[in-house]
Amino acid sequence: MFIDYLAMLLINLVAALSLVAIYLVFGIDKPDQRRWAPGFGLAGLVFFVAGFHLLFNWPLPSSYNIAFGSGAVLFGTVLFGAAVAQAFGWDLVSMAIYATFAGLAAIDLGIRIITLGMTQQPLLAGVGYILAGLTGAFALPAWWLRRQLWLRVLLAVIPTAAAVIFAITGYGAFWEHLSSFAGWAPPTP
């Protein structure tokens, strides 16, 4: 039996993407960024810790550990780094640059999830990854053009769409896992 906390990570992803979308519309252009640090920090910490666990321990079958672990660590690093920058009043441009490359990696992972037929719904999971990746890939233009509300609203559609996809998957996974793992018990010595 493998350890499966992916439903929890999916809901963390829904929260993080929703936070990013709300931040794009209501927060990116504000001079005081500190109010956003706790939300970004918590989501980033969850991804960072769980992602490293996936990468170092391989509790899931096959290359799922790479796809989900790498994505979690990269997104967690962006979120946690943004939280630190926000808390200290630092410019977010370096985090936007990092997010661009992390986003490109998520797009690559999404395409590969589709082509390999990974997950029970590879197209849905892959499109979710691609949209989440586009969110990161557009971080630098969003930061540079943060005074343009129309652009921020347009860009906020991308993480919102990804959040909807991952909400459907994540809440469905919680529902399914409670019944499918109901009879499981840890091995006794």
Backbone as CSV, one residue per row, in Angstrom:
resi,resn,N_x,N_y,N_z,CA_x,CA_y,CA_z,C_x,C_y,C_z
1,MET,0.857,-1.175,0.000,0.000,0.000,0.000,0.895,1.226,0.000
2,PHE,0.642,2.144,-0.887,1.419,3.371,-0.949,0.747,4.479,-0.148
3,ILE,1.520,5.478,0.200,0.990,6.633,0.922,0.359,7.561,-0.103
4,ASP,-0.875,7.955,0.117,-1.568,8.789,-0.863,-2.145,10.022,-0.187
5,TYR,-1.408,11.107,-0.275,-1.892,12.382,0.234,-2.087,13.368,-0.912
6,LEU,-2.279,12.838,-2.111,-2.444,13.714,-3.265,-3.733,14.521,-3.203
7,ALA,-4.783,13.981,-2.611,-6.025,14.753,-2.491,-5.769,16.021,-1.678
8,MET,-5.008,15.899,-0.602,-4.663,17.062,0.210,-3.841,18.063,-0.597
9,LEU,-2.898,17.570,-1.389,-2.098,18.463,-2.229,-2.954,19.146,-3.295
10,LEU,-3.933,18.417,-3.825,-4.820,19.019,-4.818,-5.640,20.159,-4.211
11,ILE,-6.120,19.979,-3.002,-6.893,21.044,-2.356,-5.975,22.213,-2.000
12,ASN,-4.739,21.932,-1.607,-3.763,23.002,-1.387,-3.528,23.761,-2.699
13,LEU,-3.498,23.025,-3.793,-3.330,23.642,-5.107,-4.523,24.521,-5.466
14,VAL,-5.716,24.064,-5.151,-6.921,24.870,-5.383,-6.829,26.175,-4.582
15,ALA,-6.451,26.063,-3.321,-6.326,27.255,-2.473,-5.249,28.194,-3.011
16,ALA,-4.098,27.641,-3.399,-2.994,28.467,-3.884,-3.342,29.159,-5.195
17,LEU,-3.928,28.428,-6.131,-4.299,29.030,-7.413,-5.390,30.080,-7.236
18,SER,-6.318,29.816,-6.341,-7.362,30.804,-6.050,-6.743,32.056,-5.439
19,LEU,-5.798,31.867,-4.536,-5.090,32.992,-3.927,-4.348,33.803,-4.985
20,VAL,-3.694,33.125,-5.921,-2.981,33.817,-6.993,-3.958,34.636,-7.842
21,ALA,-5.091,34.030,-8.193,-6.087,34.744,-9.007,-6.609,35.979,-8.278
22,ILE,-6.928,35.832,-7.012,-7.419,36.971,-6.224,-6.327,38.032,-6.084
23,TYR,-5.106,37.582,-5.870,-3.976,38.502,-5.755,-3.772,39.299,-7.046
24,LEU,-3.894,38.624,-8.189,-3.738,39.320,-9.470,-4.740,40.463,-9.615
25,VAL,-5.956,40.229,-9.190,-6.999,41.242,-9.354,-6.939,42.308,-8.258
26,PHE,-6.724,41.892,-7.014,-6.888,42.818,-5.893,-5.615,43.187,-5.136
27,GLY,-4.476,42.566,-5.424,-3.334,42.802,-4.560,-2.022,43.157,-5.209
28,ILE,-1.800,42.747,-6.440,-0.473,42.889,-7.049,-0.041,44.345,-7.211
29,ASP,-1.004,45.247,-7.320,-0.675,46.658,-7.539,-0.638,47.483,-6.246
30,LYS,-0.838,46.852,-5.125,-0.868,47.572,-3.841,0.556,47.745,-3.300
31,PRO,0.835,48.877,-2.684,2.187,49.097,-2.164,2.531,48.191,-0.970
32,ASP,1.565,47.883,-0.117,1.832,47.027,1.040,1.433,45.594,0.700
33,GLN,2.420,44.758,0.515,2.203,43.371,0.114,2.158,42.397,1.295
34,ARG,2.402,42.882,2.489,2.544,41.997,3.654,1.296,41.168,3.935
35,ARG,0.121,41.686,3.646,-1.117,40.962,3.966,-1.243,39.653,3.182
36,TRP,-0.507,39.530,2.079,-0.585,38.325,1.254,0.408,37.253,1.683
37,ALA,1.402,37.623,2.455,2.478,36.701,2.827,1.993,35.436,3.551
38,PRO,1.090,35.521,4.526,0.692,34.287,5.218,0.055,33.242,4.293
39,GLY,-0.829,33.669,3.420,-1.484,32.717,2.519,-0.506,32.060,1.565
40,PHE,0.349,32.884,0.935,1.352,32.324,0.030,2.326,31.433,0.792
41,GLY,2.694,31.857,1.993,3.640,31.082,2.791,3.115,29.721,3.202
42,LEU,1.867,29.688,3.669,1.290,28.399,4.086,1.166,27.432,2.919
43,ALA,0.639,27.907,1.805,0.490,27.036,0.630,1.854,26.567,0.144
44,GLY,2.818,27.484,0.133,4.154,27.119,-0.309,4.816,26.100,0.596
45,LEU,4.640,26.254,1.894,5.224,25.326,2.853,4.663,23.912,2.676
46,VAL,3.357,23.801,2.506,2.732,22.483,2.297,3.315,21.829,1.049
47,PHE,3.394,22.575,-0.049,3.946,22.010,-1.292,5.408,21.632,-1.136
48,PHE,6.162,22.503,-0.506,7.590,22.283,-0.358,7.878,21.005,0.432
49,VAL,7.233,20.859,1.574,7.467,19.688,2.428,6.976,18.409,1.753
50,ALA,5.737,18.421,1.266,5.182,17.216,0.629,5.920,16.879,-0.656
51,GLY,6.298,17.896,-1.418,7.016,17.647,-2.665,8.357,16.982,-2.435
52,PHE,9.098,17.476,-1.443,10.379,16.832,-1.142,10.176,15.411,-0.624
53,HIS,9.128,15.197,0.144,8.846,13.834,0.594,8.608,12.921,-0.612
54,LEU,7.834,13.385,-1.566,7.569,12.591,-2.767,8.863,12.291,-3.529
55,LEU,9.702,13.300,-3.681,10.922,13.120,-4.470,11.957,12.236,-3.784
56,PHE,12.048,12.321,-2.460,13.081,11.556,-1.764,12.642,10.166,-1.320
57,ASN,11.338,9.949,-1.159,10.867,8.674,-0.612,10.084,7.808,-1.587
58,TRP,9.615,8.365,-2.657,8.845,7.662,-3.686,7.717,6.818,-3.089
59,PRO,6.788,7.432,-2.368,5.685,6.659,-1.784,4.592,6.294,-2.799
60,LEU,4.602,6.926,-3.961,3.589,6.653,-4.992,4.160,5.697,-6.028
61,PRO,3.285,5.076,-6.794,3.785,4.197,-7.852,4.502,4.992,-8.947
62,SER,5.553,4.443,-9.484,6.293,4.878,-10.673,6.615,6.364,-10.709
63,SER,6.522,6.942,-11.896,6.967,8.317,-12.114,5.980,9.366,-11.612
64,TYR,4.909,8.955,-10.957,4.009,9.924,-10.328,4.762,10.766,-9.300
65,ASN,5.752,10.155,-8.652,6.549,10.881,-7.662,7.304,12.042,-8.307
66,ILE,7.799,11.840,-9.525,8.511,12.899,-10.233,7.538,13.995,-10.644
67,ALA,6.448,13.605,-11.286,5.482,14.589,-11.788,4.891,15.420,-10.657
68,PHE,4.433,14.769,-9.617,3.766,15.491,-8.535,4.764,16.112,-7.566
69,GLY,5.873,15.427,-7.299,6.876,15.952,-6.381,7.601,17.160,-6.939
70,SER,8.050,17.073,-8.181,8.763,18.200,-8.789,7.854,19.415,-8.924
71,GLY,6.632,19.187,-9.394,5.687,20.294,-9.519,5.414,20.950,-8.179
72,ALA,5.260,20.133,-7.144,4.973,20.671,-5.806,6.155,21.483,-5.269
73,VAL,7.369,20.977,-5.439,8.534,21.697,-4.937,8.707,23.022,-5.670
74,LEU,8.584,23.008,-6.990,8.760,24.246,-7.751,7.693,25.281,-7.410
75,PHE,6.427,24.866,-7.374,5.362,25.810,-7.050,5.476,26.257,-5.597
76,GLY,5.828,25.325,-4.717,6.016,25.677,-3.308,7.134,26.683,-3.116
77,THR,8.206,26.538,-3.887,9.320,27.479,-3.807,8.883,28.869,-4.253
78,VAL,8.110,28.932,-5.340,7.598,30.223,-5.818,6.713,30.874,-4.755
79,LEU,5.781,30.098,-4.222,4.849,30.655,-3.240,5.554,31.089,-1.963
80,PHE,6.425,30.232,-1.454,7.118,30.554,-0.210,8.079,31.725,-0.419
81,GLY,8.776,31.731,-1.551,9.666,32.848,-1.865,8.902,34.159,-1.991
82,ALA,7.744,34.104,-2.621,6.902,35.306,-2.739,6.459,35.768,-1.356
83,ALA,6.121,34.831,-0.489,5.690,35.191,0.867,6.803,35.903,1.626
84,VAL,8.015,35.402,1.516,9.148,36.039,2.198,9.367,37.437,1.632
85,ALA,9.347,37.554,0.299,9.533,38.864,-0.329,8.428,39.835,0.091
86,GLN,7.202,39.355,0.118,6.083,40.211,0.531,6.235,40.646,1.989
87,ALA,6.606,39.721,2.839,6.731,40.026,4.268,7.802,41.075,4.535
88,PHE,8.880,41.051,3.750,9.979,41.984,3.963,9.910,43.216,3.061
89,GLY,8.882,43.285,2.217,8.741,44.436,1.338,9.708,44.453,0.173
90,TRP,10.205,43.287,-0.215,11.134,43.208,-1.336,10.370,43.199,-2.646
91,ASP,11.035,43.588,-3.704,10.456,43.558,-5.036,10.245,42.097,-5.460
92,LEU,9.142,41.821,-6.107,8.807,40.455,-6.512,9.326,40.074,-7.897
93,VAL,10.095,40.930,-8.538,10.524,40.641,-9.901,11.358,39.357,-9.986
94,SER,12.234,39.118,-9.029,13.043,37.893,-9.084,12.179,36.649,-8.910
95,MET,11.140,36.739,-8.094,10.223,35.598,-7.942,9.419,35.391,-9.222
96,ALA,9.077,36.477,-9.911,8.362,36.353,-11.180,9.233,35.667,-12.229
97,ILE,10.518,35.973,-12.221,11.440,35.298,-13.149,11.506,33.814,-12.815
98,TYR,11.666,33.492,-11.551,11.704,32.084,-11.126,10.395,31.397,-11.498
99,ALA,9.266,32.062,-11.252,7.951,31.489,-11.559,7.806,31.191,-13.042
100,THR,8.423,32.000,-13.886,8.365,31.754,-15.326,8.945,30.384,-15.664
101,PHE,10.110,30.097,-15.128,10.752,28.815,-15.432,10.053,27.643,-14.749
102,ALA,9.568,27.858,-13.532,8.783,26.811,-12.867,7.504,26.549,-13.648
103,GLY,6.895,27.609,-14.177,5.690,27.466,-14.979,5.949,26.679,-16.256
104,LEU,7.072,26.942,-16.903,7.409,26.186,-18.110,7.590,24.696,-17.791
105,ALA,8.161,24.403,-16.630,8.301,23.008,-16.209,6.931,22.367,-15.995
106,ALA,5.991,23.109,-15.406,4.641,22.581,-15.190,3.935,22.322,-16.525
107,ILE,4.155,23.202,-17.501,3.580,22.979,-18.833,4.144,21.693,-19.426
108,ASP,5.451,21.514,-19.320,6.107,20.299,-19.808,5.544,19.057,-19.110
109,LEU,5.403,19.132,-17.784,4.834,18.001,-17.030,3.400,17.718,-17.475
110,GLY,2.612,18.779,-17.687,1.230,18.594,-18.118,1.126,17.885,-19.461
111,ILE,1.967,18.291,-20.400,1.971,17.638,-21.717,2.363,16.175,-21.567
112,ARG,3.349,15.925,-20.735,3.820,14.540,-20.551,2.793,13.684,-19.810
113,ILE,2.067,14.247,-18.878,0.998,13.508,-18.199,-0.044,13.063,-19.222
114,ILE,-0.361,13.939,-20.154,-1.334,13.588,-21.205,-0.770,12.510,-22.113
115,THR,0.453,12.690,-22.621,1.004,11.738,-23.594,1.269,10.364,-22.994
116,LEU,1.576,10.313,-21.701,1.804,9.012,-21.048,0.516,8.404,-20.492
117,GLY,-0.577,9.151,-20.504,-1.835,8.647,-19.968,-1.798,8.464,-18.460
118,MET,-1.054,9.326,-17.789,-0.951,9.219,-16.328,-2.240,9.711,-15.679
119,THR,-2.544,9.235,-14.521,-3.728,9.525,-13.715,-4.959,8.868,-14.325
120,GLN,-6.037,8.888,-13.573,-7.286,8.309,-14.077,-7.917,9.182,-15.154
121,GLN,-7.603,10.458,-15.152,-8.107,11.404,-16.159,-6.934,12.219,-16.689
122,PRO,-6.122,11.637,-17.585,-4.895,12.304,-18.012,-5.125,13.642,-18.719
123,LEU,-6.163,13.759,-19.511,-6.398,15.022,-20.208,-6.737,16.130,-19.215
124,LEU,-7.600,15.825,-18.268,-7.984,16.811,-17.268,-6.782,17.212,-16.404
125,ALA,-6.034,16.221,-15.938,-4.853,16.506,-15.109,-3.814,17.290,-15.907
126,GLY,-3.587,16.882,-17.143,-2.600,17.567,-17.978,-2.982,19.004,-18.269
127,VAL,-4.253,19.233,-18.595,-4.716,20.596,-18.851,-4.600,21.437,-17.579
128,GLY,-4.917,20.855,-16.429,-4.752,21.571,-15.167,-3.304,21.985,-14.948
129,TYR,-2.368,21.059,-15.198,-0.950,21.374,-15.072,-0.543,22.471,-16.052
130,ILE,-1.017,22.368,-17.280,-0.668,23.366,-18.297,-1.177,24.743,-17.891
131,LEU,-2.418,24.818,-17.420,-2.962,26.107,-16.981,-2.199,26.651,-15.774
132,ALA,-1.877,25.784,-14.827,-1.082,26.219,-13.677,0.284,26.706,-14.149
133,GLY,0.851,26.006,-15.121,2.131,26.423,-15.682,2.055,27.759,-16.394
134,LEU,0.967,27.985,-17.130,0.780,29.277,-17.793,0.690,30.407,-16.770
135,THR,0.106,30.105,-15.615,0.047,31.096,-14.538,1.458,31.545,-14.169
136,GLY,2.361,30.590,-14.004,3.749,30.931,-13.709,4.457,31.580,-14.877
137,ALA,4.209,31.075,-16.080,4.874,31.614,-17.263,4.508,33.077,-17.511
138,PHE,3.306,33.473,-17.097,2.872,34.864,-17.272,3.137,35.731,-16.040
139,ALA,3.870,35.214,-15.069,4.121,35.979,-13.844,4.914,37.252,-14.118
140,LEU,5.923,37.171,-14.961,6.739,38.348,-15.223,5.954,39.437,-15.963
141,PRO,5.221,39.106,-17.040,4.389,40.154,-17.649,3.349,40.718,-16.672
142,ALA,2.785,39.860,-15.829,1.796,40.345,-14.853,2.441,41.334,-13.887
143,TRP,3.682,41.053,-13.474,4.363,41.958,-12.553,4.713,43.273,-13.241
144,TRP,5.245,43.193,-14.464,5.624,44.407,-15.187,4.419,45.284,-15.498
145,LEU,3.291,44.641,-15.819,2.090,45.383,-16.238,1.031,45.408,-15.144
146,ARG,1.473,45.391,-13.897,0.554,45.293,-12.772,-0.390,46.483,-12.631
147,ARG,-0.126,47.568,-13.302,-1.016,48.732,-13.254,-2.196,48.596,-14.216
148,GLN,-2.190,47.568,-15.048,-3.239,47.366,-16.055,-4.286,46.374,-15.521
149,LEU,-5.362,46.897,-14.945,-6.386,46.047,-14.340,-6.995,45.074,-15.349
150,TRP,-7.267,45.509,-16.544,-7.891,44.632,-17.552,-7.009,43.410,-17.822
151,LEU,-5.679,43.610,-17.866,-4.761,42.505,-18.111,-4.725,41.561,-16.913
152,ARG,-4.716,42.128,-15.714,-4.697,41.302,-14.505,-5.953,40.444,-14.415
153,VAL,-7.098,41.020,-14.742,-8.355,40.259,-14.712,-8.304,39.140,-15.751
154,LEU,-7.801,39.458,-16.935,-7.679,38.439,-17.982,-6.745,37.312,-17.548
155,LEU,-5.609,37.674,-16.976,-4.656,36.662,-16.513,-5.205,35.848,-15.343
156,ALA,-6.052,36.450,-14.517,-6.629,35.728,-13.371,-7.549,34.595,-13.800
157,VAL,-8.027,34.640,-15.026,-8.877,33.557,-15.548,-8.088,32.246,-15.610
158,ILE,-6.799,32.332,-15.887,-5.979,31.117,-16.050,-5.863,30.336,-14.738
159,PRO,-5.393,30.935,-13.639,-5.338,30.141,-12.396,-6.724,29.761,-11.885
160,THR,-7.734,30.567,-12.195,-9.099,30.217,-11.779,-9.556,28.947,-12.487
161,ALA,-9.300,28.861,-13.788,-9.676,27.657,-14.542,-8.921,26.439,-14.019
162,ALA,-7.632,26.609,-13.730,-6.853,25.496,-13.170,-7.396,25.093,-11.803
163,ALA,-7.767,26.074,-10.983,-8.314,25.775,-9.655,-9.608,24.978,-9.763
164,VAL,-10.448,25.307,-10.730,-11.700,24.562,-10.917,-11.394,23.113,-11.289
165,ILE,-10.466,22.912,-12.200,-10.086,21.551,-12.598,-9.580,20.765,-11.397
166,PHE,-8.680,21.366,-10.637,-8.105,20.654,-9.492,-9.095,20.507,-8.345
167,ALA,-10.069,21.391,-8.237,-11.121,21.229,-7.216,-11.971,20.010,-7.539
168,ILE,-12.349,19.870,-8.796,-13.135,18.696,-9.211,-12.359,17.425,-8.912
169,THR,-11.089,17.419,-9.264,-10.248,16.242,-9.044,-9.988,16.006,-7.562
170,GLY,-9.633,17.061,-6.839,-9.240,16.925,-5.432,-10.376,16.533,-4.514
171,TYR,-11.519,17.200,-4.643,-12.642,16.846,-3.775,-13.189,15.465,-4.150
172,GLY,-13.141,15.144,-5.441,-13.526,13.788,-5.861,-12.587,12.732,-5.302
173,ALA,-11.297,13.077,-5.233,-10.313,12.137,-4.671,-10.552,11.915,-3.186
174,PHE,-10.834,12.988,-2.444,-11.166,12.807,-1.028,-12.362,11.869,-0.882
175,TRP,-13.390,12.099,-1.657,-14.607,11.289,-1.608,-14.288,9.823,-1.869
176,GLU,-13.503,9.574,-2.913,-13.162,8.202,-3.296,-12.201,7.554,-2.302
177,HIS,-11.223,8.293,-1.842,-10.213,7.715,-0.952,-10.804,7.279,0.389
178,LEU,-11.789,7.993,0.876,-12.388,7.589,2.147,-13.025,6.209,2.060
179,SER,-13.584,5.872,0.915,-14.166,4.530,0.783,-13.121,3.505,0.353
180,SER,-12.230,3.853,-0.562,-11.280,2.858,-1.064,-10.209,2.489,-0.036
181,PHE,-9.910,3.381,0.903,-8.937,3.085,1.939,-9.587,2.685,3.262
182,ALA,-10.893,2.513,3.273,-11.629,2.244,4.517,-11.161,0.962,5.210
183,GLY,-10.791,-0.030,4.461,-10.387,-1.301,5.059,-8.896,-1.431,5.295
184,TRP,-8.128,-0.408,4.949,-6.694,-0.480,5.085,-6.267,-0.274,6.524
185,ALA,-5.285,-1.040,6.951,-4.688,-0.882,8.273,-3.179,-1.052,8.118
186,PRO,-2.422,-0.334,8.928,-0.957,-0.487,8.811,-0.555,-1.915,9.189
187,PRO,0.515,-2.404,8.559,0.975,-3.757,8.909,1.413,-3.815,10.368
188,THR,1.104,-4.922,10.985,1.517,-5.119,12.380,2.742,-6.012,12.420
189,PRO,3.632,-5.744,13.367,4.876,-6.555,13.439,4.631,-7.959,13.910
